[in-house]
Amino acid sequence: MANVSASPFPFDLSPARVALIVIDMQRDFLEPGGFGESLGNDVSRLQAIVPATRRLIEGFRAAGRPVIHTRECHRPDLSDCPPAKRLRGAPGLRIGDDGPMGRILIAGEPGAEIVPELFPADGELVIDKPGKGAFYATGLSEHLEALGITQLVFAGVTTEVCVQTTMREANDRGFECLLAEDATESYFDAFKRAAIEMIVAQGAIVGWAAPVDAILAGLE
Ligand code: TIU
């Protein structure tokens, strides 16, 4: 066991049992013209975490630990997109509509791809998910069980939406959860800070948070 200096107290990282989950680092959320912008957001904030996220991914690869990527996206026929979700965003730039990076949030379109700097390596698991959480309607739980994973490190976007939803469910499913605080971002600075505070409050009620460097030190 390695101790990672974390909030609200040190995290006992078990290098043999840990996996990294990188949530939705897709062009549709990080680049202009995608789903994030269609919701009215300034997407430039999210680009800033790409270098730290890359260092975290490379650290897990170097340690031989699993790196799992998720993509929020839907089938081309939208059969997995509830009408209530389809109604989000500016009219004409909603899920399934044509945008500058192809059909918005649709599997196989350029916008649904992970940004080139963080592209999955051969053999890394990529989970396409129709919801905000990565467990809903995916095989993630079975994959983690097959790998013998009991601890999850989280990175990606956005902190208070897909990252927090996934982390909360992971916590309920019995995983020990650690958020890489400089490898996650929100369109709203206040929401990122509040989400981290909520996660670590009450004695790590949902999980822990730590900087990438501290997590990488614990992996060695
Ligand atoms: N809108 C927003 O903040 N997030 C999403 O819609 N999806 C993810 O967080 N990936």
Boltz pocket constraint, residues with backbone or C-beta under 6 A from the ligand:
constraints:
  - pocket:
      binder: B
      contacts: [[A, 23], [A, 24], [A, 29], [A, 36], [A, 39], [A, 72], [A, 132], [A, 157], [A, 158], [A, 159], [A, 161], [A, 162], [A, 163], [A, 187]]
      max_distance: 6.0
